[in-house]
Amino acid sequence: MQNRMNLKVLVAALAVWTCLAALPVMAEEGSGSNTTFAPSADAARASIPETHRWSLAALFPDIAAWEKAFAAVAARMPELTVCQGKLGSSASETFSCLDRLDGLKHEAEALDAYAFQSWSVAMDESKLQEIKDRTSTLSARIQETASFFEPELMKVDTGRWSQMVTEKPELARFNHPFEDLKRRQQHLLSPREEALVALTLPMRDGPYYVMNALMEEADFPKVKDEKGNDVQLGPATFPRYRGSVSRDVRKAAVEAYFKTLYQYRTTLATSLATSVKGAVFEAKARGYASSLEMALDADNVPVSVYENLLSTTAANLPRTLHRYVELRKKLMKVDAIHYYDLYNPLFPDFSKEVPYSEAVALVKDSLAPMGAEYLAILDQGIQPGSGWTDVYPNKAKQGGAYCNGVYGTHPFVLLNYMNELDDVFTTAHEFGHAMHFYLSGKAQPHAVADAPIFLAEIASTFQEEMLLAHLLRKATSKEERLVLLNKRLENIRLTITRQTMFAEFEKLIHAEVEKGGALTAERLGEIYRGLIVKYFGPGFTIEPNDEMEWAYIPHFYYNFYVYKYSTGLMAAIVFAQRIQEGKKGAVQQFVNLLSAGGSDYPLTILEKSGIDFTSPEIVQSTYDLFSRTIDEMEELLK
């Protein structure tokens, strides 16, 4: 996050990430039981095999232990105040203070992870909501108490810092944070002002939780599934029915879902607008030209990289996404493509169940080129019974998927696995994050172990790319190849082009507030509708409530987070191609990237691997691949 989001949790806010409907009953391997298990969004938590639930004991054995640790951290916070006036006074004093703050942050992350992950699988339990909220407040208190650290360190010149590092070599682990602090010096505030900004953090986190609470309590209706049964629509099940093979089912699901969102549009718009105002407030307070500039500056990424992504994408839309919409229309044999025609499989005959045990084997096989050491680490967490992974959905469990890591322990992966091919790719994705956490945590001290978000999506999408390439190599028929080529198109469309559309939406709504405009539900809809027209082209037909898609995208609360999905996959494609081609040193380059954590600026870390996002070359090459893939599909279809 580096600001409010970092590699700690890749979907949720705090300091520290689609659930589908039930399929036919299948025997679950490795569950330690002869009973059958059918994944279901309405399943009771206790019905999930224990080997397929994570264990948070690596963090705390129970809430009582958590409470004890929470009290200990809270009691130690006053220790930070004795550092006031001492930073830079001597090498020993400076190291002692920085080490003390670093330790408190580390302990608070463990508290945060336990509370957030406990709540993630039981969002209806008030006690878990309470401890989650308390950790948010605790993190803000630590930041508030330590608000004098950065202003004092600002006064230390680089010569004096180098001298202290010579005297106290352990201080070197804070080299990059100090260098970055000096770089951002003009945007840092006085101790009193930093404390005031810190006090606003719980309030600025509020809109995200309001949106989540509203989505949990919203009265979504039931719709008919493919067999005519009444099924509950909601955030967890919407992706399943939006992508149904039945056009009637997905049409009904999309219309009902967006209609429900429309009923709550005023509250949802107020929530998002408040979140944007919080970002704009901080950007102005710190002297940035925009909230976009502030968000990118956390990674030392120039605004030109963001603008390059948007402009190069826009220039390529006619030959990529517009053309793909027309291809879908042709393959589906329909007169018009609607929102509910964008997520269904183009080749439904290849839809099949993939049990989790088979997913584990596929992911491991696809990563064989990475070598035995990489695979051994992966195997520790991906296997049932590891305690790393919460595999299946249950009632009141958070939808989607995420990976969370706390320094000094193993990563944790939340899935909502429903035995579909897309779930296999999600598993590969989240365990890419897990590998990143693991390798950076082993190689770097806590202060620089977290990779900046600009790098955080590379490992995850790299593993998806490796899985796709593995499946393409195994393809034995034209039909199977078509399915997988379309998967490549969908990966680029959803992870790059769609996220770039989201990134442009963020840029526009933040600019709207910055120029004094009001983000009403009507204005948000107007902006989003314009982007739908731009991105999907003349072959797409817009329905009345399609623009309500903005209302349920949590990443809009993360302040310019989504563009990093786009750049992440673009870099991942390059790395995957190099490793599949057997280029000398490619595996080690990739491992070095993951092991670097946040020890340098993301563009610098990437440049060491030959990837330069300051030019449009990588963005353009990705869209060239998209266009070539459409060419290949069209040739096969002849």
C-alpha positions in Angstrom: 0.0 0.0 0.0 2.7 2.4 1.1 0.0 4.9 1.7 -3.1 3.1 2.8 -2.7 0.0 0.6 0.4 -2.1 0.4 1.4 -5.7 -0.2 0.0 -6.6 3.2 -3.6 -7.2 2.0 -4.4 -7.2 -1.7 -8.0 -6.4 -1.6 -8.9 -4.8 1.7 -8.1 -1.4 3.3 -6.1 -1.1 6.6 -2.4 -0.7 7.3 -1.4 -3.9 7.0 -8.6 -9.6 -2.2 -15.5 -14.4 -6.8 -17.5 -16.6 -5.0 -19.7 -18.9 -7.2 -22.7 -21.0 -6.7 -22.7 -24.7 -5.7 -21.9 -27.3 -8.4 -22.7 -31.0 -8.2 -21.5 -32.9 -5.2 -18.0 -34.2 -5.6 -15.6 -36.2 -3.3 -13.0 -33.9 -1.9 -9.6 -35.5 -1.8 -7.3 -34.9 1.1 -10.1 -33.9 3.5 -9.5 -36.8 5.9 -13.1 -37.9 5.5 -15.0 -40.3 3.3 -18.0 -37.8 3.1 -18.7 -35.7 0.0 -18.4 -32.0 0.0 -20.3 -29.6 -2.2 -19.0 -26.0 -2.3 -21.7 -23.5 -1.6 -21.9 -19.8 -0.8 -24.5 -20.6 1.9 -22.5 -23.4 3.6 -22.0 -23.2 7.3 -18.4 -22.5 8.3 -18.3 -25.7 10.3 -19.2 -27.8 7.3 -16.0 -26.9 5.5 -13.3 -29.6 5.9 -10.8 -28.4 8.4 -7.9 -29.2 6.1 -9.4 -26.6 3.7 -9.7 -23.9 6.3 -6.7 -21.7 7.3 -5.3 -21.7 10.8 -4.6 -18.4 12.3 -2.7 -20.0 15.2 0.6 -18.9 13.5 -0.6 -15.4 14.5 -2.5 -15.9 17.8 -4.0 -19.1 19.3 -7.3 -17.3 20.1 -8.9 -13.9 20.7 -7.8 -13.9 24.3 -4.2 -14.1 23.2 -4.9 -11.4 20.6 -6.4 -9.2 23.4 -3.3 -9.6 25.5 -1.0 -8.7 22.6 -3.2 -5.8 21.7 -3.0 -4.4 25.2 0.8 -4.9 25.2 1.3 -2.9 22.0 -1.0 -0.2 23.2 0.9 0.0 26.5 4.3 0.3 24.6 3.2 3.2 22.4 4.3 5.9 25.0 7.9 4.5 24.6 7.9 6.3 21.2 7.6 9.7 22.9 11.0 9.4 24.5 12.5 9.5 21.1 11.3 13.1 20.5 14.3 15.3 19.9 16.7 12.4 19.7 16.5 11.3 16.0 19.8 12.2 14.5 21.4 13.0 17.8 23.5 9.9 17.7 23.7 6.6 15.7 22.7 4.5 18.7 19.7 6.7 19.7 18.5 7.0 16.1 18.7 3.2 15.5 17.0 2.5 18.9 14.1 4.7 18.0 13.6 3.5 14.5 13.9 -0.1 15.6 11.3 0.5 18.4 8.8 2.0 15.9 9.5 -0.8 13.3 8.8 -3.4 16.0 5.5 -1.8 17.0 4.4 -1.6 13.4 5.3 -5.3 13.0 3.3 -6.3 16.0 0.3 -4.1 14.9 0.4 -5.8 11.5 0.0 -9.2 13.2 -2.9 -7.9 15.2 -4.5 -6.4 12.1 -4.0 -9.6 10.1 -5.6 -11.8 12.7 -8.6 -9.4 13.2 -9.2 -8.8 9.5 -8.8 -12.5 8.5 -11.1 -13.6 11.3 -13.7 -11.2 10.2 -13.2 -12.1 6.5 -14.7 -15.6 7.1 -17.4 -14.5 9.5 -18.4 -11.0 8.6 -21.7 -11.3 10.5 -20.0 -11.7 13.9 -20.0 -8.4 15.8 -17.0 -9.2 18.0 -14.9 -9.7 14.9 -16.1 -6.5 13.5 -15.2 -4.8 16.8 -11.6 -6.1 16.9 -11.1 -5.2 13.3 -12.1 -1.7 13.9 -9.9 -1.5 17.0 -6.8 -2.5 15.0 -7.5 0.3 12.5 -7.7 2.7 15.4 -4.5 1.3 16.9 -2.6 1.7 13.7 -3.7 5.3 13.5 -2.6 5.9 17.1 0.9 4.5 16.4 1.1 6.8 13.3 -0.1 9.7 15.4 2.3 9.0 18.3 5.2 8.7 15.9 4.2 11.7 13.7 7.4 13.6 14.8 9.7 10.9 13.4 9.7 12.0 9.8 9.9 15.8 10.5 12.9 15.1 12.7 14.6 12.8 10.3 14.1 15.4 7.6 16.5 17.7 9.4 19.2 15.0 9.2 21.4 15.7 6.1 22.6 12.8 4.0 26.2 13.3 5.1 25.2 12.9 8.8 23.1 9.8 8.0 26.1 8.2 6.2 28.3 8.9 9.2 25.7 7.3 11.6 25.5 4.2 9.4 29.2 3.8 9.6 29.1 4.1 13.4 26.0 1.8 13.7 25.9 -0.6 10.6 22.5 -2.0 11.7 21.0 1.4 10.8 21.6 0.6 7.2 18.4 -1.4 7.0 16.6 2.0 7.1 18.7 3.4 4.3 16.0 3.3 1.6 13.2 4.7 3.8 15.5 7.6 4.8 16.5 8.3 1.2 12.8 8.2 0.2 11.9 10.5 3.0 14.5 13.1 1.8 13.1 12.7 -1.7 9.5 13.5 -0.4 10.7 16.2 2.0 8.8 19.0 0.4 5.5 17.2 0.9 6.0 16.3 4.6 4.3 18.4 7.2 5.2 19.7 10.7 4.9 17.2 13.6 1.6 18.8 14.7 0.2 18.7 11.1 1.3 15.1 10.6 -0.4 14.2 13.8 -3.6 15.8 12.6 -3.5 14.0 9.3 -2.9 10.7 11.1 -6.0 11.4 13.2 -8.1 11.5 10.0 -7.2 8.0 8.9 -10.0 6.1 10.7 -12.5 8.5 9.3 -11.0 8.2 5.8 -11.2 4.4 6.0 -14.8 4.7 7.0 -16.4 5.0 3.5 -14.8 1.6 2.4 -16.4 -0.1 5.4 -19.7 1.7 4.8 -19.7 0.3 1.2 -18.9 -3.2 2.4 -21.6 -3.0 5.1 -24.2 -1.8 2.7 -23.4 -4.5 0.2 -23.7 -7.1 3.0 -27.1 -5.7 4.1 -28.5 -4.9 0.6 -31.7 -6.7 -0.3 -30.6 -8.5 -3.4 -33.4 -10.6 -4.9 -33.4 -14.3 -6.0 -33.2 -15.2 -9.6 -33.7 -18.4 -11.6 -30.6 -20.6 -12.3 -30.1 -22.7 -15.4 -32.4 -25.4 -13.9 -35.2 -23.0 -13.0 -34.4 -23.1 -9.3 -34.5 -19.9 -7.2 -31.0 -18.9 -6.2 -29.9 -15.9 -4.0 -28.2 -13.1 -5.8 -25.5 -11.1 -4.0 -21.9 -9.9 -4.2 -20.6 -13.5 -3.8 -22.9 -15.1 -6.3 -23.2 -12.3 -8.9 -20.1 -13.3 -10.9 -21.4 -16.9 -11.2 -24.7 -15.9 -12.7 -23.3 -13.0 -14.7 -21.2 -15.6 -16.5 -23.9 -18.2 -16.9 -24.1 -20.2 -20.2 -27.8 -19.3 -20.3 -28.3 -15.8 -21.7 -31.7 -15.6 -19.9 -30.0 -16.4 -16.5 -27.2 -13.9 -16.9 -29.5 -11.2 -18.3 -31.8 -11.6 -15.3 -28.9 -11.6 -12.9 -27.3 -8.5 -14.3 -30.5 -6.5 -14.5 -31.5 -7.5 -11.0 -28.1 -6.8 -9.5 -27.7 -3.4 -11.1 -31.3 -2.5 -10.4 -30.6 -3.2 -6.7 -27.5 -1.1 -6.7 -29.5 1.7 -8.4 -31.8 1.7 -5.4 -28.9 2.4 -3.1 -27.1 4.7 -5.5 -27.3 7.8 -3.3 -25.7 6.1 -0.3 -23.1 4.4 -2.5 -22.2 7.7 -4.3 -21.9 9.5 -1.0 -19.6 6.8 0.3 -17.3 6.9 -2.7 -17.4 10.7 -2.9 -16.3 11.0 0.7 -13.4 8.6 0.1 -12.3 10.7 -2.9 -12.6 13.9 -0.8 -10.3 12.3 1.8 -7.6 11.7 -0.8 -8.0 15.2 -2.2 -7.7 16.7 1.3 -4.4 15.0 2.0 -3.0 15.8 -1.5 -3.8 19.5 -0.9 -2.4 19.4 2.6 0.8 18.0 1.4 1.2 20.4 -1.5 0.6 17.9 -4.4 -0.9 19.1 -7.7 -3.4 16.3 -7.5 -4.4 13.2 -5.6 -3.1 11.2 -8.5 0.3 12.8 -8.2 0.3 12.0 -4.5 -0.7 8.4 -4.9 2.0 7.8 -7.6 4.7 9.6 -5.7 4.5 7.0 -2.9 6.3 4.7 -5.4 8.3 7.5 -7.1 6.3 6.8 -10.3 5.9 9.8 -12.6 2.4 10.8 -13.7 3.6 10.3 -17.2 3.6 6.5 -16.7 -0.1 6.6 -15.8 -0.9 8.9 -18.7 1.1 6.7 -21.1 -1.0 3.7 -20.0 -4.3 5.5 -20.7 -3.2 7.1 -24.0 -1.6 3.9 -25.4 -4.7 1.9 -24.4 -7.1 4.5 -26.0 -5.1 4.4 -29.3 -5.3 0.6 -29.4 -9.0 0.2 -28.5 -10.3 -0.1 -32.1 -7.9 -2.9 -33.0 -8.3 -4.7 -29.7 -11.4 -4.4 -27.4 -13.7 -3.0 -30.1 -12.7 -5.9 -32.4 -13.1 -8.4 -29.6 -16.6 -7.3 -29.0 -17.4 -7.9 -32.6 -15.8 -11.4 -32.4 -18.0 -12.2 -29.4 -21.0 -11.1 -31.3 -20.1 -13.4 -34.2 -19.3 -16.4 -32.1 -22.4 -16.0 -30.0 -24.5 -15.4 -33.1 -26.4 -12.5 -31.5 -27.5 -9.2 -33.0 -26.0 -7.1 -30.1 -23.5 -7.5 -27.3 -24.7 -6.3 -23.8 -23.0 -6.2 -20.5 -24.4 -9.7 -19.8 -22.7 -11.0 -22.9 -19.2 -10.1 -21.7 -18.5 -12.8 -19.1 -20.1 -16.0 -20.3 -17.8 -18.6 -21.9 -17.6 -18.5 -25.6 -17.0 -22.2 -25.7 -19.3 -23.6 -23.0 -18.8 -27.2 -24.1 -15.3 -27.0 -22.5 -16.7 -26.0 -19.1 -15.8 -28.7 -16.6 -15.3 -29.2 -12.9 -11.7 -28.9 -11.5 -11.5 -30.1 -7.9 -9.0 -28.3 -5.8 -6.6 -31.2 -5.7 -6.4 -31.1 -9.5 -5.9 -27.3 -9.4 -2.9 -27.8 -7.0 -1.3 -30.3 -9.5 -1.9 -28.0 -12.5 -0.4 -24.9 -10.8 2.7 -26.9 -9.7 3.2 -28.4 -13.1 3.0 -25.1 -14.8 5.7 -23.7 -12.6 8.2 -26.5 -13.1 10.5 -24.2 -15.1 11.0 -22.2 -11.9 13.0 -25.0 -10.3 12.8 -27.3 -7.3 13.4 -24.6 -4.6 10.6 -22.4 -5.8 8.2 -25.4 -6.1 9.1 -26.6 -2.6 8.1 -23.2 -1.1 4.8 -23.2 -3.1 4.0 -26.8 -2.0 4.3 -25.8 1.7 1.2 -23.6 1.4 -0.9 -24.8 -1.5 -1.5 -28.3 -0.2 -4.6 -29.0 1.9 -3.9 -29.0 5.6 -1.1 -26.4 5.4 -3.1 -23.9 7.4 -2.2 -21.2 4.8 -5.3 -21.4 2.7 -9.1 -20.9 3.3 -10.4 -22.7 0.2 -14.2 -22.7 0.0 -16.9 -20.2 0.4 -19.2 -20.2 3.5 -22.0 -18.0 4.7 -20.9 -14.5 5.7 -17.4 -15.1 4.2 -16.0 -12.2 2.2 -16.3 -12.7 -1.6 -13.4 -12.7 -4.0 -9.8 -13.7 -3.0 -6.8 -12.2 -1.4 -3.4 -13.0 0.0 -2.2 -11.5 3.3 1.3 -11.7 4.7 2.7 -10.8 8.1 6.5 -10.6 8.4 8.0 -13.6 10.2 5.2 -16.0 9.5 3.8 -17.7 6.4 1.3 -15.9 4.0 -2.4 -16.5 4.2 -4.6 -17.1 1.1 -8.4 -16.6 1.0 -10.2 -18.3 -1.9 -13.8 -19.0 -2.7 -13.1 -22.1 -4.7 -16.1 -23.5 -6.7 -14.4 -26.1 -8.9 -14.3 -24.1 -12.1 -11.3 -23.4 -14.4 -11.3 -19.7 -13.4 -10.8 -20.8 -9.8 -7.6 -22.6 -10.9 -6.3 -19.3 -12.3 -7.4 -17.5 -9.1 -5.5 -20.0 -7.1 -2.3 -19.5 -9.2 -2.8 -15.8 -8.9 -3.1 -15.7 -5.1 -0.2 -18.1 -4.6 1.9 -15.8 -6.8 1.3 -13.2 -4.1 2.2 -15.8 -1.5 5.5 -16.5 -3.2 6.2 -12.8 -3.3 5.5 -12.4 0.5 7.6 -15.4 1.3 10.7 -14.6 -0.7 10.7 -10.9 0.2 10.2 -11.7 3.9 13.2 -14.1 3.8 15.5 -11.7 2.0 14.7 -8.3 3.5 14.4 -6.8 6.9 10.9 -5.9 8.0 11.4 -2.2 7.2 11.7 -2.9 3.5 10.1 -6.3 3.1 6.8 -5.0 1.7 7.0 -4.7 -2.1 5.3 -1.5 -3.4 2.0 -2.2 -5.1 3.5 -1.3 -8.5 5.3 -4.6 -8.2 2.7 -6.5 -6.2 0.7 -7.8 -9.1 3.6 -9.1 -11.1 4.1 -12.4 -9.3 0.4 -13.2 -9.2 -0.3 -12.6 -12.9 3.0 -14.2 -13.8 1.8 -17.5 -12.3 -1.5 -17.1 -14.3 0.5 -16.6 -17.5 2.6 -19.7 -16.7 -0.5 -21.7 -16.1 -2.1 -20.5 -19.3 1.1 -21.4 -21.3 1.2 -24.8 -19.7 -2.4 -25.5 -20.7 -1.8 -24.3 -24.2 1.1 -26.7 -24.6 -1.1 -29.5 -23.5 -4.0 -28.6 -25.9 -4.7 -31.4 -28.3 -7.5 -30.0 -30.4 -8.5 -26.9 -32.3 -11.4 -26.4 -29.9 -9.3 -26.6 -26.8 -6.8 -24.1 -28.3 -9.6 -21.7 -29.1 -10.7 -21.9 -25.5 -7.3 -21.1 -24.2 -6.5 -18.4 -26.7 -9.8 -16.7 -25.6 -8.6 -17.1 -22.0 -5.5 -15.0 -23.0 -7.8 -12.4 -24.5 -9.9 -12.4 -21.4 -6.8 -12.1 -19.2 -5.7 -9.0 -21.0 -9.2 -7.6 -21.3 -10.0 -8.0 -17.6 -6.6 -7.4 -16.0 -5.3 -4.7 -18.3 -8.0 -3.0 -20.4 -10.8 -3.2 -17.8 -8.5 -2.0 -15.1 -7.2 0.8 -17.3 -10.8 1.8 -17.8 -11.2 1.8 -14.0 -8.0 3.8 -13.7 -9.4 6.4 -16.1 -12.6 6.5 -14.1 -10.6 7.2 -10.9 -8.6 10.0 -12.6 -11.8 11.6 -13.8 -13.7 11.4 -10.5 -10.8 12.7 -8.5 -10.3 15.6 -11.0 -14.1 16.3 -10.6 -13.7 16.9 -6.9 -10.4 18.8 -7.4 -12.1 21.3 -9.7 -15.0 21.8 -7.2 -17.5 19.4 -8.8 -20.0 17.2 -6.9 -19.8 13.4 -7.3 -23.5 12.7 -7.2 -24.9 9.4 -8.3 -26.0 11.0 -11.5 -22.5 12.5 -12.2 -20.8 9.2 -11.4 -23.1 7.4 -13.8 -22.6 10.0 -16.5 -18.8 9.6 -16.3 -18.9 5.8 -16.2 -21.3 5.6 -19.1 -19.0 7.7 -21.2 -16.2 5.3 -20.5 -18.3 2.3 -21.5 -18.9 3.9 -24.9 -15.2 4.7 -25.3 -13.8 1.4 -24.3 -16.3 -1.1 -25.8 -17.0 0.7 -29.0 -19.9 0.8 -31.5 -20.6 -2.9 -31.3 -21.7 -2.7 -27.6 -25.3 -1.9 -26.5 -25.7 -0.1 -23.2 -28.6 -0.9 -20.9 -30.2 1.7 -18.6 -28.3 0.7 -15.4 -25.0 -0.6 -16.8 -23.2 2.5 -15.4 -24.0 1.2 -11.8 -20.9 -1.1 -12.2 -18.9 1.6 -10.5 -20.9 1.1 -7.3 -19.6 -2.3 -6.3 -15.9 -2.0 -7.2 -14.0 -1.8 -3.9 -10.7 -0.8 -5.5 -12.0 2.7 -6.2 -11.5 3.2 -2.4 -7.8 2.4 -2.7 -6.9 5.7 -4.5 -5.2 4.8 -7.9 -4.5 1.2 -7.1 -6.0 -0.5 -10.2 -3.6 0.7 -12.8 -1.0 -1.5 -11.2 -3.0 -4.6 -12.2 -2.4 -3.4 -15.8 1.3 -2.7 -15.5 1.7 -5.9 -13.4 0.3 -8.2 -16.0 2.3 -6.5 -18.8 5.5 -7.1 -16.9 4.4 -10.6 -16.0 3.8 -11.5 -19.7 7.4 -10.4 -20.4 8.8 -12.5 -17.6 6.8 -15.5 -18.5 7.8 -15.4 -22.1 11.5 -15.1 -21.1 11.3 -18.1 -18.7 9.3 -20.3 -21.2 11.9 -19.5 -23.9 14.6 -20.6 -21.5 16.5 -17.4 -21.6 19.7 -17.5 -19.5 19.2 -16.0 -16.1 15.5 -15.3 -16.5 14.4 -17.4 -13.5 17.0 -15.8 -11.3 16.0 -12.3 -12.5 12.4 -13.0 -11.5 13.3 -14.5 -8.1 15.5 -11.4 -7.6 12.5 -9.2 -8.3 10.4 -11.0 -5.7 13.2 -11.1 -3.2 13.8 -7.3 -3.5 10.6 -6.5 -1.7 10.6 -2.7 -1.2 14.3 -2.2 -0.9 14.3 0.2 -3.9 11.9 2.1 -6.1 9.7 -0.2 -8.3 10.8 1.3 -11.6 14.4 0.9 -10.5 13.9 -2.8 -9.6 12.1 -3.4 -12.9 14.8 -1.6 -14.9 17.4 -4.1 -13.5 15.3 -6.8 -15.2 15.1 -4.8 -18.5 11.6 -3.5 -18.2 11.0 0.2 -18.7 7.5 1.6 -18.1 8.5 5.2 -18.9 8.2 4.4 -22.6 5.0 3.0 -24.3 6.9 0.0 -25.7 5.7 -2.6 -23.1 2.1 -1.3 -23.2 2.1 -1.4 -27.0 3.6 -4.9 -27.1 0.8 -6.2 -24.9 -1.9 -4.9 -27.2 0.0 -6.3 -30.2 -0.2 -9.7 -28.5 -4.0 -9.1 -28.0 -4.4 -8.3 -31.7 -2.3 -11.3 -32.8 -4.3 -13.6 -30.6 -7.5 -12.4 -32.3 -5.9 -13.1 -35.6 -5.0 -16.6 -34.6 -8.6 -17.2 -33.3 -10.1 -15.9 -36.5 -7.7 -18.1 -38.6 -8.7 -21.2 -36.5 -12.4 -20.4 -36.9 -12.1 -20.4 -40.7 
